[in-house]
Amino acid sequence: MPHSLQTHGVLLRRLIDHLDGAVGQSYVDAGLDYRPRFTPILRALLNHGPTTLRALSRQTGVSHSAVSQTITQMAARGWVSLEAGTDARERIVALTPFAMKQLPRLEQCWAATEAASRSLDEDLGQPLADVLIRALEALERRPLADRLAEASSPASGAD
């Protein structure tokens, strides 16, 4: 029997490639030097104002390491500035005037992304976000590592 090539990891990577690739291209088409991964951080800063990397990690649900890497990329492109915090190890992230000036074009891109997402949801017959949220909630209740351990162990009560 042939092994399936359609594993969850492969399917998720293909989905992300489709989504991020198209959204990323929409930013290029709008004349923006901006990446899809910047959006959660930019929106958190718009909603909450200047804050620490740790707070951004909590607000976005993205790991501290990934937030730090993304902030570095955003700062290099002029979207955010970094200042020392009260603690020598702490850095405060803020949106730059450049970012605020670009906001109308970004909001146009976000509106188009929302409309395209609704179209995809209609084709699927349900919101993709709901499926992803349910999958994440199920894994929080019972991690895949636990499921793997259970699947790998001999059946209990078997003779």
N, C-alpha and C positions, 0 to 999 in steps of 0.2 A: 504494500500500500504506500503510495507516495506521501511524503510529508508536506503539510500545508506551508506555503510561503506567505500566507496572509496572517501572520502573527499580530497580536495587539501592538507590539512595538513598531513593526513595519507599517501597519495601518495608521497609527498615530503620527509617525514621522511623515508619512505621505500627506496626511491631513494638514499638519502644520506647514509643510512645504507649500501646499496649495494656498492655504490661508495667508501665511506670512509673505509668500512670494507675490501674490496679487495685491495685498495691502501695501507692501513695500514699494511695488511699482507705482501704485496710485500716488504715493508721496513723491516719488521721482517725477512723475508726470505733473504734479502740482508745483514742481520746482523747489521741493523741500529736501534738505539733507537730514533725514529723519528716519528712524527705524521703528517698526511695530513694537519692539520691546521697550521703547521709551514711554509709550502711552500710559501704562499703569502708574509710573512714577510721576509723569507730568500731571496726570489727573489728581493724584494724591497731593501734589504740591499746590495745585489750583484749589483743591477743597480745604486743605489744612494749613497752607502757608509753609514757610521755611521750617525745616525739621531735620532731625538726625537720620543717618542711614539706618540705624536700628528701628526707628519709628517708621520709616518708609518700608522696611522689610515687613513689619507687623501690618501696616495699612494695606499693603499690596498682596501679601501672602507669598512673596518671592523671597528666596533665601538671602541672607545678609551678603553672602559672597556674590551672588548674581546681581543684587542691587548695587554693590560697590563697583562691579565691572561695568554695569550699565551707566552709572553716574560718571565714571571715567570717560566713557564714550560720549555721553551727553555734554560734559564739560568741554571736551576737545572740539565739539561742534558749536559751542556757544549757547547751548540751551539752558544750562544751569551753572551756578557759581558755588564754590565751596569756601566756607570760612571756618576758622577754628571755633570750637564750642567752649563751654566752661571747663571741660575736662580736656587735657592735652591730646587724648586719643580720639576725642569726639569731633566730628565735622558736621557743620550745618549746611544743608543743601537748600538753595533758593533758585527760583526761576530768574532768568536774566531779562532785561528789557527786550533783547532780541527775541526771546521765546514769546513774550507777551505780544510783540509786534506780529509774530507768525501765527498767533492763535486763530484769527479768522480763517486762514487757509487750512489750518489743522482741523478746525471745526467743520469745514466743508468736507474734508476727507473723512472725518468720523461719521458725518451724516450719510455719506455715500456708503461707507462700510456697514452702518446700521441697516440701510435699505437693502444692500446686497445680502446681509445676514438674514434678514426677514425673508427674502426670496429663497434662500437656501432652506430655511426652516419650513417654508411652505412645500418645497419639493420633498423634504424629509417626512412631512406630516407631523412634525413635532419640533420644538426648539432644540437645536444641537446643544446649547448651553445647559438645558435641563438634563440631557443624557449625561453630559460630562460631570455636572454637579452630583447627580445620583451615583455615578461611578466613583467619584472622589469620596463621597460620604460613606459608601459601602466599604471602601478601602480604609477609611479612618476607623470604622467600626471593627473591621477585621482585615488587617493588612495582608497584602499578597504573600509576604513571607510566611505568615501563619497558614495561609491557604496552601502554600507550597509544602510546608512541613506536614500538614495533614494529608495532602495528596501523596506524599512520598512515604508515609508510614504505612506499615501493613494494616489492613482493616482490623479494627478492634472487634474482638469476639469471633474472629475467623479461626477455624481449626486447621 
